[in-house]
Amino acid sequence: MNILTQLVIGLIALLHLYILWLEMFAWTTRAKKVFKTIPEDQFEKTKVLAANQGLYNGFLAAGLIWSLCINEANWSKNVALFFLGCVLVAGLYGAMTASKRIFFVQAVPAILGLLSLLF
């Protein structure tokens, strides 16, 4: 895996760690400034649901970080392909069901990571 691909994967992992933090630990504070389409009175009501979503974003980050720690090239590439594919699916689903912005925040970086990894 080349340096550019590792950098892209690392940045995507950091993004998902940030999302984990927002959804699990800052849902009723900082997340209100990020998720502006959600009415303010809904944050407290959806705190547990958001934390669950944050946990899943943490799993995506963990998988991407894991792919960077594997020394065997094929194994590392396959793990990265799987988790970037998961990020892409999550981004596409989020864009279709929640906000078009998710496509650009989540799916586009995954597409760039996949393209970098495959070419």
Backbone bond lengths (Angstrom), bond angles and torsions (degrees), N, CA, C in turn:
res aa  C-N    CA-C-N  psi(-1)  N-CA   C-N-CA  omega(-1)  CA-C   N-CA-C  phi
1 M - - - 1.455 - - 1.534 107.05 -
2 N 1.333 116.01 126.75 1.459 118.78 -178.08 1.534 111.98 -77.05
3 I 1.310 115.46 169.21 1.472 121.77 -175.53 1.535 111.27 -62.11
4 L 1.330 118.07 -41.54 1.465 120.96 -180.00 1.529 110.48 -60.32
5 T 1.312 116.90 -45.71 1.468 121.37 179.10 1.523 110.58 -62.10
6 Q 1.321 117.14 -43.91 1.464 121.10 178.56 1.528 110.77 -62.21
7 L 1.317 116.68 -39.58 1.463 121.25 179.06 1.535 110.85 -64.64
8 V 1.329 116.59 -45.52 1.465 120.93 179.26 1.526 110.02 -62.28
9 I 1.321 116.87 -46.05 1.466 120.47 179.14 1.526 110.32 -61.98
10 G 1.324 116.86 -42.84 1.460 120.73 178.20 1.514 112.60 -61.14
11 L 1.335 116.84 -41.30 1.471 120.36 178.70 1.531 111.45 -67.09
12 I 1.316 116.70 -38.79 1.472 119.88 177.04 1.529 109.92 -64.95
13 A 1.320 117.17 -40.59 1.466 120.78 177.39 1.531 110.04 -62.05
14 L 1.329 117.34 -43.91 1.469 120.55 177.78 1.525 111.44 -61.65
15 L 1.320 116.65 -40.73 1.463 120.66 176.93 1.527 110.49 -57.90
16 H 1.322 116.56 -44.25 1.465 119.61 -178.50 1.526 112.44 -72.58
17 L 1.308 117.26 -28.83 1.468 119.28 172.54 1.529 110.23 -67.30
18 Y 1.336 116.45 -37.50 1.467 120.90 176.12 1.532 110.43 -64.03
19 I 1.325 116.25 -43.88 1.466 120.00 178.28 1.528 109.76 -63.07
20 L 1.338 116.93 -41.23 1.468 120.59 176.05 1.526 109.28 -55.24
21 W 1.328 116.95 -50.64 1.469 121.05 -178.72 1.526 111.04 -59.23
22 L 1.333 116.48 -46.52 1.472 119.75 -179.95 1.518 111.51 -59.18
23 E 1.320 116.51 -47.78 1.459 120.41 -173.06 1.526 113.35 -78.58
24 M 1.324 117.19 -30.61 1.468 118.98 -176.93 1.532 113.24 -93.51
25 F 1.326 117.00 -34.46 1.453 119.51 -169.72 1.533 114.55 -121.17
26 A 1.320 117.85 -17.85 1.462 119.88 -176.23 1.526 111.81 -126.93
27 W 1.323 116.95 24.05 1.461 120.93 -174.66 1.524 112.54 -61.33
28 T 1.314 116.98 -40.64 1.473 119.45 -176.51 1.527 112.35 -93.12
29 T 1.327 117.63 2.92 1.467 120.92 179.06 1.530 109.86 -120.89
30 R 1.300 117.75 -90.94 1.468 123.12 -175.05 1.535 113.30 -64.19
31 A 1.314 117.24 -35.01 1.473 120.33 -176.72 1.521 112.16 -60.69
32 K 1.322 117.68 -27.56 1.465 120.51 178.40 1.522 111.39 -60.60
33 K 1.322 116.78 -30.48 1.463 121.19 179.67 1.526 112.15 -81.13
34 V 1.321 115.95 -23.06 1.465 120.97 -178.18 1.526 111.17 -90.43
35 F 1.323 116.35 -45.24 1.464 121.96 -177.62 1.528 108.72 -97.25
36 K 1.314 116.15 73.15 1.465 122.15 -172.05 1.526 114.18 -72.45
37 T 1.313 117.76 -16.85 1.470 119.56 -178.88 1.529 112.17 -81.90
38 I 1.321 116.75 -11.36 1.467 120.50 179.40 1.524 108.40 -88.03
39 P 1.323 117.72 126.98 1.474 120.13 177.87 1.527 110.66 -59.22
40 E 1.320 116.49 140.28 1.455 121.18 -174.52 1.527 113.42 -57.09
41 D 1.309 117.23 -34.43 1.466 119.63 -178.72 1.527 113.16 -70.60
42 Q 1.322 118.35 -8.77 1.464 121.96 -178.42 1.528 113.60 -89.11
43 F 1.318 117.50 -16.38 1.464 118.69 -174.96 1.521 113.04 -63.72
44 E 1.306 117.93 -47.22 1.458 120.24 179.75 1.535 110.51 -64.24
45 K 1.329 116.34 -39.49 1.468 121.45 -178.55 1.528 112.61 -66.85
46 T 1.324 116.97 -27.73 1.464 120.93 -174.98 1.533 112.73 -108.16
47 K 1.308 116.64 15.29 1.463 121.47 -175.61 1.538 112.32 -57.73
48 V 1.318 118.25 -45.75 1.467 121.53 -178.36 1.535 110.33 -68.26
49 L 1.309 116.45 -41.69 1.463 120.99 178.02 1.534 110.60 -61.08
50 A 1.320 116.52 -44.89 1.465 120.57 179.42 1.525 110.88 -63.42
51 A 1.324 117.01 -40.59 1.465 120.10 178.67 1.524 110.93 -61.45
52 N 1.320 116.90 -37.94 1.457 121.11 176.83 1.529 109.90 -62.28
53 Q 1.317 117.20 -45.46 1.469 121.38 177.38 1.522 110.37 -61.17
54 G 1.316 116.28 -40.75 1.460 120.26 179.10 1.513 111.89 -60.81
55 L 1.324 115.96 -39.91 1.458 120.27 178.62 1.530 110.59 -59.67
56 Y 1.329 116.83 -43.21 1.464 120.39 178.47 1.524 111.67 -63.44
57 N 1.316 116.77 -38.31 1.467 119.40 175.91 1.522 110.57 -64.30
58 G 1.320 116.34 -34.17 1.464 120.02 175.46 1.517 112.20 -63.97
59 F 1.337 116.66 -38.13 1.463 119.83 177.10 1.529 111.19 -64.27
60 L 1.334 116.52 -38.57 1.469 119.74 176.80 1.526 110.30 -62.49
61 A 1.334 116.31 -45.59 1.468 120.46 178.65 1.527 110.69 -61.49
62 A 1.325 116.45 -43.66 1.462 120.30 -178.89 1.529 111.05 -61.02
63 G 1.316 117.10 -42.08 1.461 120.47 178.71 1.511 112.46 -64.72
64 L 1.313 116.52 -40.65 1.467 119.83 178.74 1.526 110.79 -66.74
65 I 1.319 116.55 -41.89 1.469 120.36 177.68 1.530 110.00 -64.50
66 W 1.314 116.00 -40.96 1.460 120.51 176.79 1.528 110.50 -57.03
67 S 1.332 117.03 -44.01 1.465 120.19 -179.14 1.531 111.52 -59.96
68 L 1.325 116.82 -30.40 1.467 120.53 179.38 1.526 112.39 -77.97
69 C 1.321 117.26 -17.00 1.467 121.97 -177.21 1.531 112.99 -94.56
70 I 1.313 117.41 -7.79 1.467 121.41 -177.37 1.530 108.95 -84.85
71 N 1.323 116.27 128.62 1.468 121.16 -176.96 1.522 113.93 -81.50
72 E 1.315 117.10 -28.88 1.468 120.14 -178.12 1.525 109.27 -79.18
73 A 1.327 117.78 122.38 1.466 123.70 -169.61 1.532 113.55 -58.39
74 N 1.325 117.94 -49.09 1.472 119.77 -177.79 1.519 112.03 -64.76
75 W 1.318 115.52 -43.85 1.467 120.87 -179.76 1.525 109.58 -62.82
76 S 1.328 117.29 -45.27 1.462 122.27 178.91 1.532 110.88 -59.80
77 K 1.326 115.74 -44.63 1.464 120.93 179.80 1.526 111.19 -63.43
78 N 1.323 117.32 -43.89 1.462 120.59 -178.75 1.519 112.22 -65.55
79 V 1.316 117.52 -40.86 1.461 120.98 177.56 1.532 109.41 -64.72
80 A 1.330 116.82 -43.35 1.466 120.68 178.11 1.530 110.77 -62.26
81 L 1.327 117.38 -42.89 1.470 120.86 178.56 1.526 110.81 -59.40
82 F 1.323 116.38 -44.32 1.456 120.06 -179.28 1.531 110.83 -61.74
83 F 1.330 116.95 -51.27 1.461 118.89 -175.18 1.525 112.52 -72.13
84 L 1.332 118.81 -33.94 1.464 119.89 173.55 1.528 109.95 -65.10
85 G 1.331 116.89 -37.79 1.464 120.34 175.34 1.525 111.29 -62.23
86 C 1.316 117.17 -40.55 1.468 120.76 176.87 1.526 110.96 -63.07
87 V 1.321 116.71 -42.53 1.470 120.59 177.87 1.529 109.70 -62.55
88 L 1.319 117.04 -42.22 1.463 121.19 179.10 1.529 111.02 -61.36
89 V 1.319 117.22 -47.08 1.465 120.75 179.26 1.527 110.30 -61.72
90 A 1.327 117.13 -43.65 1.469 120.66 178.21 1.530 110.63 -61.63
91 G 1.323 116.47 -41.24 1.462 120.44 178.98 1.514 112.94 -66.32
92 L 1.325 117.02 -40.95 1.462 120.66 178.30 1.529 110.91 -66.70
93 Y 1.324 116.14 -43.76 1.462 119.92 179.67 1.532 110.66 -64.56
94 G 1.315 116.22 -43.95 1.464 120.08 177.86 1.517 112.16 -61.61
95 A 1.321 116.78 -39.30 1.467 120.67 178.81 1.524 111.49 -66.25
96 M 1.329 117.08 -35.60 1.465 120.66 -179.27 1.527 112.20 -77.58
97 T 1.329 117.35 -30.77 1.459 119.71 -171.57 1.529 115.07 -108.97
98 A 1.327 117.68 -25.59 1.468 119.06 -173.12 1.522 112.69 -117.61
99 S 1.330 117.10 -58.31 1.457 120.73 -176.39 1.523 109.87 -157.00
100 K 1.310 116.48 134.39 1.473 121.14 178.11 1.530 111.11 -59.84
101 R 1.317 116.17 -27.20 1.470 121.85 -179.02 1.531 111.49 -60.43
102 I 1.324 116.97 -30.20 1.468 121.04 -179.25 1.521 110.78 -61.16
103 F 1.320 117.28 -30.57 1.463 119.78 177.37 1.527 110.38 -57.79
104 F 1.313 116.34 -44.35 1.465 120.48 -176.67 1.526 112.58 -78.22
105 V 1.316 116.48 -31.97 1.465 120.52 -178.36 1.526 111.55 -79.05
106 Q 1.322 117.30 -36.48 1.455 120.52 -172.10 1.527 113.37 -114.93
107 A 1.326 117.83 -48.60 1.464 120.02 -174.16 1.526 112.42 -73.32
108 V 1.322 117.80 -43.10 1.473 119.82 -178.82 1.532 111.68 -60.43
109 P 1.350 119.18 -47.50 1.470 117.15 176.08 1.537 112.91 -59.16
110 A 1.326 117.46 -37.63 1.462 119.90 177.67 1.520 110.93 -63.92
111 I 1.319 117.19 -40.99 1.467 120.98 177.56 1.526 110.06 -62.14
112 L 1.328 116.83 -43.89 1.473 120.20 178.45 1.529 110.42 -62.93
113 G 1.323 117.21 -40.58 1.459 120.30 177.33 1.515 111.75 -63.87
114 L 1.314 117.58 -43.06 1.463 121.02 178.40 1.517 111.51 -64.03
115 L 1.323 116.63 -43.83 1.469 119.98 178.52 1.518 111.15 -62.89
116 S 1.306 116.67 -42.32 1.467 120.86 178.68 1.529 110.96 -63.60
117 L 1.309 115.59 -39.69 1.464 120.82 -179.01 1.534 111.91 -69.77
118 L 1.325 115.84 -38.44 1.469 119.88 -175.41 1.526 113.47 -84.91
119 F 1.324 117.16 -23.41 1.462 119.03 -177.53 1.492 108.48 -123.19
